[in-house]
Amino acid sequence: MDSTITKYARKKLAREEAIYRDYQALVSAPGSMKTACVDVIMEKYNYNSRSAIWKICKRVEQRQSNGSVN
């Protein structure tokens, strides 16, 4: 299935994976607040919506649970 994914889609998936990894790294720190972590991610990746970050994390988690992404 990877061969049918466009170059743009691969870049989007890679960006979403990076956002998810950064989010998990921030949240895993003791005493961290999820909202503040999302604010840091929003600033870093130039997003204006918290819900976009939440949705990205949810999509990545679903892909990982389905086994479609390593």
N, C-alpha and C positions, 0 to 999 in steps of 0.2 A: 504494500500500500504506500510505502514511502516514495516510490517512484512516481506516483500520481500527484504528489503534493507539489504545488508551485513554489518557486523561489521565495515569493512573498510570504506564503503560508509557513515555510520553514523558518523564515526570519521571525515571524510572529510567534511561532511555537518556542523558538529559542529565547525570545524576549520574555515570554510568559514564564518559562522555566527559570530564567534569571530573577524575575520579580519574585517568584515563589521561593526560590532559594534564599534571597535576601530577606524576605519576610520571615521565613522560618528561623534564619540566623538571629534576627532581631528579637523575635518573640521568645526564643529559647533562653535568652539572657534572664537571670533571676531578677524579679521585680519589674520587668518590662510591662508596659501597658499596650494593648493591641492597637488602640486608637493612635497613640503616639508613634508606634511602629509603622502604621499605615501612612501617617503624615510624612515620615521620613522617606518611605518608598514613593509617595506621590511627588515629593520634591525632587528626588533623584531621577525618576523616569518621566517627569513632566506630565503628570496626570492631574486633573482638576476634580476628580470624583473619587470619593472613598469606595463607593459601590463598585467602581471599575476594578479596583484592586481586589476586593472581596470576590468578585466574579471570576477574575483571573485565577485566584488561588483555588477556588472551587473547581474550575475547569481542569487545572493541573492535577488536583487531587483525584478527580474522576478519571482522567487519562491514566494516572499511575495505578489506580485501583483496577482498571480494566486491563492493564498490562500493555497498552498500546505505546507507551513511552517508557524507556528504561529508567 
